[in-house]
Amino acid sequence: MNDTDANLMVAFKNGDEDAFAELVQRHQRPVLNFFFKLVWDSHLAEDMAQEVFLRIFRHATSYEETAKFTTFLYTIARNLWIDHVRARTTEPRAASLDASPNDGESTLSDCLPASARSRPDRQAELAELDARLRKALDALPEDHRLVVVFSEVCGMRYQEIATLMKIPVGTVKSRMHTAVFQLRQLLSRKSRSKGD
């Protein structure tokens, strides 16, 4: 099927479930990556991505043909993320005494081919880079972090991010500029302290 996302969504609204399956196939990996860069837990990212597509399935009639499908998709993803953050701040998560620190988590290096991951000299380097990037991204304010993830992980343009987040394009640019500056500072500070 070579239809646009909008045409597929309209077809799904009209009862074509194959059109929905095609949308899931096209967008599942980017949505999964979006959540992974926010939660750093592959199982939770999968659950949240699945919930996004369930919500699209249930609320397909609210899709407006004038809206870009990815805007509709990531509005649902963003709202789910906001719900998750609110729940996390009001209900502290109980930690399992049997779980290891990395249970259920993936790393950035999981995206590399097996041949690159298996090299011993690369494993330590990738693990260190993983940890530094996670800490730096996690240190950003939530609204700045979302802009970075939408731009760098989802490949969205500033105008699309502005529409999605319901903020002016200038605010998106400002948040991105500030986030990049903060990430550079955090990463260079860690590099300097390691060299001391």
N, C-alpha and C positions, 0 to 999 in steps of 0.2 A: 504494500500500500504506500503510495507516494503523495498523500494529501498533506495539506498544511495542518498544523496543530488545531487551528480554529475550525477547519472543515471536519476534522476528526471529532472534535468536541461537539459540534452541531449534530454530526451523525450519531454520536452516542446519546445526545439528548433525545434524538428521534428513535432510540431503541437499538442501535447497532452496537452490540457489546464487543465485537471485534475491533471497533474503532477505539474503544476504551483500552483494550489490551495493547493496541499499537501505541497509544499515548503512554501507558505505563512502561512499555519497552523502551521508548525514546527517552523518557525523563527519570526513570528510576535511579540510574547511576548518579546523575547530577544532584538529585535531591538527597540521596544517601551521602554523597560527599559534602553537601551543605551541612547536614546535621553532624556528620563525623567531625568536621572542623570546629563545631561548637561544643560537642560533648566528649570527644576523644574516646568513644566507646562504640565499637562496631555493632554490638547487639542492640544497644539503645538507639543508635542511628537507624538501624534496620526497622526497629519497632516504630520509630517516629515517621520514617519514610512511608511505611505501610499505612499508618494512620492518615497521612496526607492523602494518599490515593483512596482510602475508604471514605474520607470526607468529600473528595471530588465525586466519587460514585454516588454518595447520598445526596449531594447538593448540586448536581449537574444542572438542574433547572435554573440556578441562580447565575450561571455563566452568561455574561453579556457578549454577544458576537462582536461588539465594538472593542472589547478589551483584548489585549494580547494574551494568549493562553498562559505563557510563562508568568505574566503578572498575576493572573488568577491563581496559578499553581503556587507561586512563592508567597503570595499573600496568605494562603492557607498555611504554608510551611512556617512563615514568620509568626502567625497567630498561635500556632501550635507551640513554637519555641517560647513565645511570651508566656503562654499558659504553663509550660514546663518550668521556666525560671521562677514564676510566681509560686508554684507549688513547692519548688526546691527551697525557696526562702522561708516559707511558712511551715513546711513539714521537713525537719531534718531527716536525712536518710540514715537508716540503721546500717551499720557496717557489719559484714559477716566476719566472724572470728576465724573461719576456715579459709576465707578467700585470700589469694595472693594479691599484691598490689596491682598486677596487670590483668587480673581475671576479666575476660570479656572485652578487653581493649585491643585495638589494633594500633599499629604505628604507621607513620608516614612511609616507612620503608616497605610496608606490605604492598604498596603500589608498584614497586620495582619488580623486574623479572627475577625469577628464582636464581638465575646465574649471578646476578649482581648482589642479591641478598646473602648468597652462600659464601662469598669471599670474606674470610676472617678479618682482613684489614679494613674492609668496608663496614662490617657489622658494628664495631665500636664507634666509628665515625658517624654512621647513620643514627645510632641510638642517641648519641650526644646531640646531634642536630635536631632529632625528634623532640627531645626534652627541652632544648632551648627555644624552639619555635612554639611549642605548646605553652610554655611559661610566658613567653612574650605575648602571644595572642590572648591568653587568659587574663593577662594584666590590663588589657585594654578595657575601657568602659564599654558596656554592652552595645550602645548605639554605634560606636566606632567599629567595634568588632563585626557587627552585622554588615556594615558598609564594606569592610575588607572582604568578608566571606562572599557577599553577593558579587562584588567586583572581580576578585581574584579566583574564587573557586567556581562560581556560577557563570562567570564571563559576562556579566551584565554591564550595560552602558550606564553612565550616571543618570541619564534621563529616566531610564527604566527603574533604577533604584529609587529615584525621587518619587516616581509614581507609586511604586510599591510601598514605600515607607511614609508616603503622604507628607513629604518635606520638599522645600525648594531645591533645585539642582545645585545652587550655590552652597547650601548646607551639606549636601552630599560631598561636594568637592572639598569643603572645609574639613569635614570629618575624616575624609580619606587622607588629606594632607597631614592632619594632626596625627592620625593613626600610623602612617608611614614614618613620620618623624619619631614617634614614641617607640615603634618597633626597632628602628635603627639604633636609638639610644639604648634600649634594653639589650639588644643583641651585642652591641659594641661594648657595653659595660660588662657583660658576662665574659666577652673575649679578653678584655683588659684584665679582669680579676683572675682569669685562668692563667694569663701570662705572668702574673706577679709571683 
